[in-house]
Amino acid sequence: MTKLLTALSLALMFSAASATEWRLISETEDKDKITSWYVDMTSIVRDLRAYLRTSWSSPQYGPDKTPYQSSTYVNYFDCDTGRIAYTANTYFASTEPEGKPVHQEPEQPVTKLKFHRAKPGSAGETRLQFVCKFRSKNFNAQRSVVTHTG
């Protein structure tokens, strides 16, 4: 039974990973050290949970001095209060989230996360605005369909 559950979990992870649709949200203007932020458009869901990625043009270093050049993570967004919570960080050696991660942090339940206000002008604020605008646009489109059909 354990092997079946493990196999099913792995299959779901790989199918989710292969269905990503990364869209560039923003990028730094410093050409000597470029940092790019992406969102997986297929991951934005009603409870405003999105799968995101950051890539750096030069290596970053973790607390144990392990180099990495990209990370993927889950953000939860509260559009009404302008707050974000982070979880499930995974770090990769290359600028693409490929191969074996160099470090992983497990996803925590949303009830255990601490939501923080996005700082004005920060990458967090850009992500918050992008996801909340996407939600608003899709909500209005869905509402329009219901209004016209029903």
C-alpha positions as CSV (number, residue, x, y, z in Angstrom):
1,M,0.0,0.0,0.0
2,T,2.8,2.4,0.9
3,K,4.6,1.7,-2.5
4,L,1.3,2.4,-4.3
5,L,0.8,5.7,-2.5
6,T,4.5,6.7,-3.1
7,A,4.1,5.9,-6.8
8,L,0.9,7.8,-7.1
9,S,2.4,10.8,-5.3
10,L,5.4,10.8,-7.6
11,A,3.2,10.5,-10.7
12,L,1.1,13.5,-9.6
13,M,4.3,15.5,-8.9
14,F,5.7,14.8,-12.3
15,S,2.4,15.5,-14.1
16,A,2.0,18.8,-12.2
17,A,5.6,19.7,-13.0
18,S,5.2,19.0,-16.7
19,A,2.0,21.0,-17.0
20,T,3.6,24.3,-15.8
21,E,3.1,27.5,-17.8
22,W,5.8,29.9,-16.6
23,R,5.1,33.6,-17.3
24,L,7.6,36.3,-16.5
25,I,6.2,38.7,-14.0
26,S,9.1,41.1,-13.5
27,E,12.9,41.3,-13.9
28,T,15.5,43.6,-12.3
29,E,17.1,46.3,-14.5
30,D,20.6,45.6,-13.3
31,K,22.2,43.8,-16.3
32,D,25.2,42.7,-14.2
33,K,23.0,40.6,-11.9
34,I,19.6,39.8,-13.4
35,T,16.8,38.4,-11.1
36,S,13.7,37.2,-12.8
37,W,10.3,36.3,-11.2
38,Y,7.9,33.9,-12.8
39,V,4.4,32.5,-12.0
40,D,3.0,29.2,-13.2
41,M,-0.3,30.4,-14.7
42,T,-1.9,27.0,-14.4
43,S,-1.3,27.1,-10.6
44,I,-3.4,30.1,-9.7
45,V,-6.4,28.8,-7.9
46,R,-9.5,30.2,-6.2
47,D,-7.9,30.3,-2.8
48,L,-5.1,32.4,-4.3
49,R,-2.3,29.8,-4.1
50,A,0.3,30.1,-6.8
51,Y,3.4,28.2,-7.7
52,L,6.3,30.6,-8.4
53,R,9.9,30.7,-9.5
54,T,12.8,33.0,-9.1
55,S,16.0,32.8,-11.3
56,W,19.2,34.6,-10.8
57,S,21.9,35.3,-13.4
58,S,24.7,34.7,-10.9
59,P,24.8,32.1,-8.1
60,Q,23.2,32.8,-4.7
61,Y,24.3,31.0,-1.6
62,G,22.3,29.3,1.2
63,P,23.2,29.5,4.8
64,D,25.4,26.4,4.4
65,K,27.2,28.1,1.4
66,T,25.5,25.8,-1.2
67,P,25.2,27.7,-4.5
68,Y,21.8,27.9,-6.4
69,Q,20.5,29.9,-9.3
70,S,16.7,29.3,-9.1
71,S,14.0,28.5,-6.7
72,T,10.4,27.4,-6.8
73,Y,7.9,28.1,-4.0
74,V,4.3,28.4,-3.2
75,N,2.8,31.8,-2.3
76,Y,-0.6,32.3,-0.7
77,F,-2.1,35.7,-1.4
78,D,-4.7,37.8,0.5
79,C,-5.7,40.4,-2.0
80,D,-7.9,42.3,0.4
81,T,-5.2,43.0,2.9
82,G,-2.1,43.0,0.6
83,R,-0.5,40.1,2.4
84,I,1.6,37.1,1.3
85,A,2.7,33.8,2.9
86,Y,5.5,31.6,1.6
87,T,6.1,27.9,1.8
88,A,7.6,24.9,0.0
89,N,10.9,26.4,-1.2
90,T,13.0,24.3,-3.5
91,Y,16.4,25.4,-4.7
92,F,18.2,24.3,-7.9
93,A,21.7,24.7,-9.2
94,S,20.7,26.0,-12.6
95,T,18.5,28.9,-13.7
96,E,15.8,26.5,-14.6
97,P,14.1,24.3,-12.0
98,E,15.5,21.1,-13.4
99,G,17.3,18.1,-12.0
100,K,17.8,17.2,-8.4
101,P,17.2,20.1,-6.0
102,V,20.2,21.3,-3.9
103,H,17.8,22.0,-1.0
104,Q,14.1,21.6,-0.3
105,E,11.7,22.8,2.4
106,P,8.4,21.0,2.8
107,E,5.1,22.8,2.2
108,Q,3.3,23.8,5.4
109,P,-0.5,24.0,5.8
110,V,-1.9,27.4,5.2
111,T,-3.1,27.5,8.8
112,K,0.5,27.4,10.0
113,L,1.8,30.2,7.7
114,K,2.5,33.7,8.6
115,F,1.1,36.3,6.2
116,H,3.2,39.4,5.8
117,R,2.3,42.7,4.1
118,A,4.0,43.1,0.7
119,K,6.5,46.0,0.8
120,P,5.7,48.8,-1.7
121,G,7.8,48.5,-4.8
122,S,9.1,45.0,-3.9
123,A,9.0,41.8,-6.0
124,G,6.4,40.5,-3.5
125,E,4.1,43.4,-4.2
126,T,4.5,42.8,-8.0
127,R,3.6,39.1,-7.5
128,L,0.6,40.1,-5.3
129,Q,-0.7,42.6,-7.9
130,F,-0.2,40.2,-10.8
131,V,-2.0,37.3,-9.1
132,C,-4.8,39.4,-7.7
133,K,-5.3,41.1,-11.1
134,F,-5.4,37.7,-12.8
135,R,-8.0,36.5,-10.2
136,S,-10.1,39.6,-10.6
137,K,-10.0,39.3,-14.4
138,N,-11.0,35.6,-14.4
139,F,-13.7,36.2,-11.7
140,N,-15.3,38.9,-13.8
141,A,-15.1,36.7,-17.0
142,Q,-16.7,33.8,-15.1
143,R,-19.4,36.1,-13.7
144,S,-20.0,37.5,-17.2
145,V,-20.6,34.0,-18.6
146,V,-23.0,33.1,-15.7
147,T,-24.8,36.4,-16.2
148,H,-25.2,35.9,-20.0
149,T,-26.2,32.3,-19.8
150,G,-28.4,32.2,-16.8
